[in-house]
Amino acid sequence: MMVTIGNFFFRFRNILFIFLYLLLFLPSPLLFKPEHFGEKYYLFPIILGLLVTFSGEIIRGITIGLAYIIRGGRDRRVYAEKLVTEGIFKHCRNPLYVGNILMLLGVGILSNSLVYVGIVMPSFLFIYQAIVLAEENFLRNKFGADFDNYCRKVNRWIINFSGMSETFNDMRFNYKRWILKEYNTLFVWLMGITAIILFRYPELTPDSDTRIKLFIGIGVFLGLVYGYIKYLKKSGKMTDSLA
C-alpha cells in the first residue's frame, strides 16, 4: 500500500517543494506567541527557523558536492542507474530528503505557523516515507543483496556522523556540481525566506514601501544570479567536471 502511494507521489515530487512553500502563507495561529516569549517574540522563530532551514541546505549541498545520486526518475517513475553508497550516502540512505525536511521545517518555524509545523509537516513526512519505501522497493528489486547489505549498514533517516571526517578526506567537494544542480532550489528557497521575513514580521522594517522595495531589490539580485548561472550552464562555460 505504502509503495503504491509512494509511486503516485513520486510522479509529482518536483512540484511538491513549491506547493509546500505556498502553504507557508496559510492563515495560522502563531507557533511562538508574544504572551509567552515577550515583546520581541519574533526573534525566536527567525533565529531557530534560519538555523534549521540552513542546516538542511548544508546537508543537501554537501551530499550533492561529494557524490550526487542520479535517481531523478524515468517517465515519472522511480529509476536508478547505480547503487550510490559513497559520500554522505555512506552515512544516511536519504540525505537529500533529510535536507529537504529540515529546509521545509525551518521555513515553517520561520513563518511562525502552527498549522504548517503541526499539520503540513507531518503530512509531508508521511508522503516522503511513502516515496522512500517505493524507491527502496525498486532498488531492492534491481540490486538485490547489495542493497540489503547497504540497508543493514546505513540508517534510512538518521545521519551517522561516525567516520564523517574520513569521508571528507577521501573525497573532493565539487562546488560546481552543487551550484548547477541546486540553483533552482536555492532561488525558490531564498525568495521564500525573503518573503517570510519581510512580510511576516513588519516590525523589522519601518513601513510597507520599504518592505516592497527590499523584496523587489533582493528578487532582482537573486534573479540576476539565477540567470547568470543558467547562462553558464546552457552555454557550457560551467560544468560539473572536477578537471
Helices and strands as residue ranges (DSSP letters): H 2-10, H 13-22, G 23-25, H 34-37, H 43-66, G 87-90, H 95-110, H 114-115, I 116-120, H 121-143, H 145-153, H 164-170, H 175-200, G 202-204, H 208-235
